[in-house]
Amino acid sequence: MILFYLTAWFFLNFSFFFFFYGLLFMFMNYKLLLNWNLLVLNSVDFSMLIYLDWLSLIFIFTVLLISSMIFFYCCEYMSHDFNINRFFYLIFLFVISMILMIISPSILTIILGWDGLGLISYGLVIYYQSNFSYNSGMLTVLMNRVGDVMIILSISLMFILGSWNFLFYNNFLNYFLFIMVIIASFTKSAQFPFSSWLPAAMAAPTPVSSLVHSSTLVTAGVYMLIRFNNLIYLNSEFLNFIVCIGMLTMMFAGFSALSEYDLKKIIAYSTLSQLGLMMVIYGMKFYILSFFHLVIHAMFKSMMFMCSGVFIHSLLNYQDIRFMGNLIEFMPLTLMIFMVANFSLCGAPFFSGFYSKDLILEKIFMSSFSMILYLFLLLSTGLTVMYSIRVMYYLSYKNFNFLSFSKVLDIKLMNFSMFLLLINSLMSGYLMNWLIFLNIEEIYLFKMEKIQILFLCISMVILFNFFSKLKFKVVFPFYFFGKMWMLYYVNFYLNFYNLNLMKKFYNVVDKGYTTLVLEKSVMDFINKLNLNFQVYSLNLLISLMFSLSYLIVVGLMVF
């Protein structure tokens, strides 16, 4: 347990160090590039690169701060676990892999952190060893392998260009390279149609969910797109594609969250919705705004997962929100922290999420935008408010439906880490808004456009109040949305058929008669060649010895 304490304090101290250096780099416009040449092969440098600017330093601050709070949180949450040392090393390596990916400007070193995240996430998802965990872990690793393959193919394509450092490129000379980077980002950030692994990853322990779904794994794809922004923005043909995929992800994540009763999965769908919003604003060429929302979202989403972990821990590992209710009497501090995170998710005024989400929506309203996508954006924003109100309704106003004899109360050590994040979540939106956007943002909107977001939120609350009183007899729509538009089954059976095909290919080709016959004939041919070569070598050696002896005899006779 001492490892968790020491690592938490170490990460916490270093996080503020990176924060102040990030501010220094931002105000002084510093950039630091460290190059370590490992090998030169055919005029191509194999080098280890470290690139530090204010984006990477602020993001490392976010990762280390949230990781330190999660290590404090684990001191209580995982205290009775038998494999706590294994859990510590997995979490520690997970954070190191994320930092390695953040500071790498070269695609060759990015894949070290990228594959590290994928491999360790598999170990964390199957940490509670059961059939459900194994299935979820396999789905997670297979979905992420698509992105890994795209990164490996992009490495081979960039080898032709002479360098893996994308900072030195003015444009993408190959559209396939551009497509591979986007697909890799979509798989890691769980965009449609690669979204089915995100709710499945909820099989991991709650501290892992708090870390994975806030600042590390799912944000890696968005961060890599932000790093590639100077190249991707030169190819505007695919920006509309990124916007449409992000909008579709937002919408179907909102519908899925409304039909779900698992608390952790509802929060996972909310993460998916916010990732879609980041993709939308990134596709409209506001990458700084996307990064701003990424940092703010990481703060309150990790806090939200921590609160859900306290609820689940107190209710004997039950995650169904229908068992929870009237928690304001049993754990008021934890529920208050959860409400703050929920209001930040909704974008309620003067919470941290308001400063990023409201600015994003206003920027989108100002830009030239399709009316259909405009309506989809309003619908997705309304769905975010609706499922947030739904969770608050079930946790606060419904009756407590769990066991009569239950030890449901606030836990001090867990609340300590959550309270530190609460202060950060309340202040980060205001402070980061003034620090990042030094110039005053000029927003030109009609008064009706300005207040329509507030009207939309209020109307969604009224609409939820209306729907909550209805008795639905048609179950299929809820089942359809709960299974992510059947995307889970589509991805599962696609993976199943591909793996089954590879198994048949292995049995027929690698272990079949063709391989045995070819292997025997090829080995016989090689043996014959080897035998003939040995005979030829022996004859050559004998002839050389005979010639040498003949020359020696002739030389002796002459002299």
C-alpha positions, -999 to 999 in steps of 0.1 A, spaced: 0 0 0 30 23 6 37 22 -31 4 39 -39 10 67 -14 45 74 -25 36 73 -62 6 95 -56 27 122 -39 54 119 -65 29 123 -94 11 152 -76 43 172 -71 56 166 -107 22 175 -121 24 211 -108 60 213 -121 48 205 -156 19 229 -152 41 259 -144 66 250 -172 36 246 -196 26 282 -187 62 294 -192 64 277 -226 30 292 -236 37 328 -226 73 327 -240 64 306 -270 91 281 -263 95 247 -280 121 221 -271 131 193 -294 156 166 -282 170 142 -308 189 110 -300 202 92 -330 202 54 -326 209 41 -361 214 53 -396 202 29 -423 201 38 -460 201 76 -452 172 71 -428 177 81 -392 163 58 -365 162 84 -337 144 89 -304 127 122 -304 112 142 -275 91 173 -283 79 196 -256 56 226 -260 28 240 -240 3 215 -253 23 185 -243 33 199 -209 -3 209 -200 -16 175 -210 12 157 -190 1 179 -160 -35 166 -165 -25 130 -168 -2 131 -137 -27 150 -116 -56 126 -123 -32 96 -119 -21 109 -85 -57 112 -73 -65 77 -86 -35 63 -67 -49 79 -35 -83 65 -44 -69 30 -49 -54 29 -14 -90 24 -1 -108 9 -31 -82 -19 -38 -71 -24 -2 -86 -59 1 -75 -71 -33 -51 -101 -34 -32 -89 -65 -27 -53 -55 10 -52 -65 1 -65 -100 -25 -38 -102 -1 -11 -92 25 -20 -118 -1 -22 -145 -14 13 -137 21 27 -134 31 13 -168 -1 26 -183 6 62 -172 42 59 -185 30 47 -219 7 76 -222 34 101 -213 57 85 -239 30 89 -265 25 125 -256 61 136 -259 68 118 -291 67 137 -324 79 107 -344 56 80 -355 83 54 -347 83 64 -310 46 71 -309 39 34 -315 58 25 -284 34 43 -262 5 35 -285 11 -3 -283 19 0 -246 -16 15 -240 -33 -12 -260 -14 -41 -243 -17 -28 -207 -54 -19 -212 -60 -55 -221 -44 -66 -189 -65 -42 -169 -98 -51 -186 -93 -88 -178 -80 -80 -142 -112 -95 -127 -109 -129 -143 -143 -140 -156 -158 -150 -190 -173 -115 -193 -139 -99 -186 -122 -122 -211 -147 -114 -238 -145 -76 -231 -107 -77 -232 -106 -96 -265 -131 -71 -281 -109 -42 -268 -77 -56 -280 -91 -66 -314 -106 -32 -320 -74 -14 -310 -53 -37 -332 -69 -21 -362 -54 12 -352 -21 -5 -344 -20 -20 -379 -26 14 -394 2 29 -374 26 1 -385 16 6 -422 21 44 -419 56 37 -405 64 17 -436 50 44 -459 69 72 -441 101 52 -445 99 61 -482 98 98 -473 131 95 -454 120 105 -419 94 95 -393 92 129 -378 60 145 -390 71 179 -378 93 182 -408 66 176 -434 48 204 -452 21 181 -465 11 145 -468 25 132 -501 4 101 -498 -34 101 -491 -31 65 -478 -9 78 -450 -35 105 -441 -63 79 -441 -43 55 -418 -36 82 -392 -73 91 -391 -85 55 -388 -59 49 -361 -73 79 -342 -109 67 -346 -101 33 -332 -83 46 -301 -109 73 -295 -138 48 -301 -155 67 -329 -182 51 -350 -180 23 -361 -152 13 -336 -173 23 -305 -183 -11 -292 -151 -17 -271 -156 14 -250 -186 2 -229 -171 -33 -229 -140 -19 -212 -162 -12 -181 -153 -47 -170 -121 -32 -156 -119 -20 -120 -134 15 -114 -101 33 -109 -90 20 -143 -122 33 -158 -116 67 -142 -81 68 -157 -88 53 -191 -119 73 -199 -107 107 -188 -71 115 -197 -53 85 -211 -65 58 -236 -95 73 -253 -80 107 -255 -49 94 -273 -66 94 -307 -78 130 -303 -44 141 -291 -26 125 -321 -50 143 -345 -42 176 -326 -5 168 -331 -10 162 -368 -31 193 -372 -7 212 -395 -8 183 -420 -45 173 -417 -58 208 -421 -40 210 -455 -62 182 -467 -97 197 -462 -114 169 -481 -115 147 -450 -124 173 -425 -161 170 -433 -158 133 -429 -143 138 -394 -172 162 -385 -199 137 -397 -183 108 -378 -181 128 -347 -217 140 -350 -229 104 -355 -209 92 -325 -224 120 -303 -260 111 -314 -259 74 -310 -240 76 -277 -267 99 -263 -295 74 -274 -276 45 -259 -271 63 -226 -308 69 -223 -316 32 -226 -289 20 -202 -292 12 -165 -256 3 -157 -241 34 -140 -205 29 -154 -218 23 -189 -239 55 -188 -207 74 -179 -188 56 -206 -214 66 -232 -211 102 -219 -174 100 -226 -181 87 -261 -205 117 -267 -178 142 -256 -152 126 -277 -175 130 -307 -179 167 -298 -141 170 -297 -139 155 -332 -166 178 -345 -148 210 -333 -115 196 -345 -129 190 -380 -139 227 -380 -103 237 -376 -105 247 -339 -79 223 -326 -70 245 -296 -106 245 -285 -107 208 -289 -76 205 -266 -92 229 -241 -124 207 -239 -102 176 -237 -84 189 -205 -116 202 -189 -135 170 -196 -107 149 -182 -110 167 -148 -147 162 -142 -151 129 -159 -124 112 -137 -142 127 -107 -175 113 -120 -161 78 -123 -146 80 -88 -181 89 -74 -196 60 -92 -169 37 -77 -179 48 -42 -216 41 -50 -207 6 -64 -183 -1 -35 -210 7 -9 -237 -13 -27 -218 -46 -28 -206 -41 -64 -241 -36 -78 -240 -11 -108 -277 -9 -116 -291 26 -110 -325 12 -103 -311 -2 -69 -298 33 -61 -319 61 -48 -322 87 -21 -285 86 -17 -285 122 -5 -294 109 30 -266 82 31 -236 98 13 -243 135 8 -207 146 1 -201 120 -26 -235 128 -43 -227 165 -42 -194 159 -60 -212 137 -85 -238 165 -91 -210 190 -98 -194 167 -123 -229 161 -139 -236 198 -142 -202 203 -158 -210 176 -183 -243 193 -191 -225 226 -196 -244 244 -169 -234 281 -165 -203 288 -145 -193 252 -140 -160 241 -157 -177 224 -186 -196 256 -195 -164 275 -204 -154 249 -231 -188 235 -242 -206 268 -246 -177 283 -265 -176 252 -288 -213 255 -296 -211 292 -302 -181 287 -326 -201 261 -345 -232 284 -347 -210 311 -361 -195 290 -389 -210 279 -421 -227 247 -413 -252 223 -429 -287 226 -415 -290 188 -410 -257 187 -390 -269 218 -371 -301 199 -360 -281 168 -352 -258 189 -330 -288 204 -311 -303 169 -307 -270 155 -294 -265 184 -269 -301 179 -257 -295 142 -252 -265 150 -231 -287 170 -208 -314 144 -208 -293 114 -197 -275 135 -171 -309 145 -156 -320 109 -158 -290 97 -137 -295 125 -111 -332 115 -109 -325 79 -102 -297 86 -77 -315 114 -58 -353 112 -60 -361 75 -64 -365 53 -34 -336 33 -21 -343 -2 -34 -313 -21 -21 -310 -43 9 -324 -30 42 -292 -37 61 -266 -20 40 -235 0 50 -239 29 27 -218 59 37 -190 83 26 -155 69 26 -129 94 38 -98 85 18 -118 82 -14 -135 116 -7 -101 132 -2 -90 124 -37 -124 134 -51 -124 167 -32 -91 177 -46 -104 170 -81 -136 189 -72 -116 221 -65 -97 215 -98 -129 209 -117 -146 240 -104 -116 263 -111 -100 247 -142 -126 259 -167 -123 296 -156 -85 296 -152 -77 277 -184 -101 299 -203 -81 330 -194 -47 313 -197 -52 296 -231 -74 322 -248 -55 353 -240 -73 374 -266 -110 381 -261 -130 358 -283 -153 378 -305 -187 360 -308 -212 374 -332 -246 358 -327 -282 368 -326 -298 370 -292 -321 341 -300 -291 319 -311 -273 329 -279 -301 318 -255 -313 288 -276 -288 265 -259 -303 274 -225 -338 269 -238 -328 236 -252 -315 224 -219 -347 235 -201 -369 218 -227 -350 186 -224 -355 186 -186 -393 191 -192 -393 164 -219 -376 139 -195 -402 147 -169 -429 138 -194 -412 106 -206 -405 94 -171 -442 91 -164 -450 70 -195 -452 32 -194 -435 18 -225 -446 -16 -237 -424 -18 -268 -391 -31 -256 -372 -34 -289 -362 3 -292 -346 2 -257 -328 -31 -266 -317 -16 -299 -303 16 -284 -289 -3 -254 -268 -25 -277 -254 6 -296 -276 1 -326 -265 -36 -327 -230 -24 -333 -217 -47 -306 -230 -78 -324 -218 -66 -358 -182 -61 -345 -183 -93 -325 -194 -115 -354 -171 -98 -379 -142 -106 -355 -155 -141 -350 -158 -149 -387 -123 -134 -394 -107 -154 -367 -126 -186 -378 -114 -180 -413 -78 -177 -401 -82 -209 -381 -94 -228 -412 -66 -213 -432 -41 -224 -406 -55 -259 -405 -57 -263 -443 -26 -246 -454 -1 -245 -425 -10 -279 -411 -24 -295 -443 -11 -320 -468 1 -293 -491 25 -280 -465 37 -315 -456 43 -324 -492 60 -291 -500 80 -292 -469 93 -327 -476 100 -319 -513 117 -286 -505 138 -302 -477 148 -331 -500 158 -306 -527 178 -285 -501 195 -317 -488 205 -327 -524 219 -293 -531 238 -294 -498 252 -328 -507 262 -318 -542 278 -286 -527 298 -307 -502 310 -331 -530 319 -301 -552 338 -285 -523 357 -317 -515 367 -322 -552 378 -285 -553 399 -290 -521 415 -322 -535 424 -305 -568 439 -275 -550 460 -297 -528 472 -317 -558 481 -285 -577 499 -271 -547 519 -303 -542 528 -304 -579 540 -268 -577 562 -276 -547 578 -307 -564 585 -287 -596 600 -259 -575 623 -283 -557 635 -299 -590 643 -265 -605 662 -252 -575 
